[in-house]
């Protein structure tokens, strides 16, 4: 079987009958009824293969305009409604211009974008000998296969009356190529483009290189199916505040936000617009950057050891370098500890009581443009009258850009974030020589979005972590839950579809925090064998994953 290029298109046909002399029977009522019926039936493309042998005459525009308007006023009025694109065969008189009926946009400028003329190419890709040229209709004219140097060389196969197929040539068989490509475009982009935008894109993406650069013959060039359907020029992301931003400058670094949530975020689709303002769907995965390289092993800059009242600057922020901070601050500064950067810490006891130590801090990573990327304070309360080694701590972390190290740029730009954290640490000795320590933290985070961007903010993010250590008879057991987000959501405003003749529809999307709770256990035991210590250690994940590790090591002590 033979079928056309737009397999999913619905075909509607309207026949024009011939009289006893073999001429078409056409008049204003017949043509107006045909155009009106097809447009009302939902036809968005009307292929027309009829016309006068008279050619467009550039020096007789007013005369020809008056003639057609006098003959077919209602048909032209129906075409002005703009419900469909009319694709018209240019005619087969080998003329320098298209047939006058194919030149309606030249005669009636208000029909520009609603009407195309099509000339025929022969089997070698040249203008067919019998085909009219585009001439004065060049701006709204295209070339397509359908012609032949001789009848036997025709490369267009058509059904024939009584069944079967035969060969045919002429512009009547070139025009359907253009109609088919338009149908493919409309299948791809739907109602997001108007009729005039479809014709503008089809004309702009035509192949006009080489011999097809002559507009008097080939008009705007030869129809190019791939170019008509593919992005033209650079792609840009439309943003709610208006305007466009390049995808190359739009990304989100993962930071401390859960990987599960980022994976869900990556599955969200948005539209981007090409240089012809045509929409294409892409996943947000294209803009989510992988976490930065772990740089926790960086050596601190050589300088005096920090004291209780001095400000210090470090390259990297390993835990050992932040003894002045409250323990609860540590997990929320984790994204910055894995980068090269600087941090200043100042500690001062509260003047009212020596039981409370307040520390304020500020820092940035090496790539940050602002003087301080994060600021905050922490406080520790250690009642000296308590026998148990118990401390309460808490504080506030304010990030000038992003939240917990997750920073958005470009269309995904983020505003400021803040986290309030509270915690408890302690240690005790039980009977039988058992010692244990504990620590628990909880954080409450929020992110201010950019109303002009895709990220609108994040609210009610609650995170927890805990750690318990046991020491007994040389055994050390540690049970730990890393930072886990109990609940919260990220609010987005994403471009979802384009509106015909301009404009973009945005949808509000809430991405709930989705994370798998994990915990791990570490067991360690030392055996003293004189000058050698045998150390056994093992690690296991407690989240159902097959994460098991066992180690065996020797520690050799040397004398001074």
DACOR-V464068 format. One line per field, one symbol per residue. ss: DSSP state (H for helix, E for strand, L for the rest). Layout:
# DACOR-V464068
ss=???
This chain:
# DACOR-V464068
ss=LLLLLLLLLLLLLLLLLELLLLLELLLHHHHHHHHHHHHHLLLLEEEELLLLLLELLHHHHHHHHHHHHHHLHHHHHHHHLLLLEEEEELLLLLLLLLEHHHLHHHHLHHHLLLEEEEEEELLLLLELLLLLLLHHHHHHEEEEELLLLLHHHLLEEEELLLLLEEEELLHHHHHHHHHHHHHHHHHHHHHHLLHHHHHHHHHHLLELLHHHHLHHHHLLLELLHHHHHLLLLLLEEELLLLLEEEHHHLEEELLLLLHHHHHHHHLLEEEEELLLLLEEEEEHHHHEELLLLLLLLLLLLLLLLLLLLLLLLLLLLLHHHLLLLLLLHHHHLHHHHLLLEEEEEEEEELLLLLLEEEEEEEEEELLLLLLLLEEEEEEEELLLLLLLEEEEEEEEEEELLLELLELEEHHHLLLLEEEEEEEEEEEEELHHHLEEEEEEEEEEEEEELLLLLLEEEEEEEEEEEEEEEEEELLEEEEEEEEEEEEEEEEEEEEEEEELLLLLEEEEEEEEELLLLLLLEEEEEEEEEELLEEEEEEEEEELLLLLLEEEEEEEEELLLL
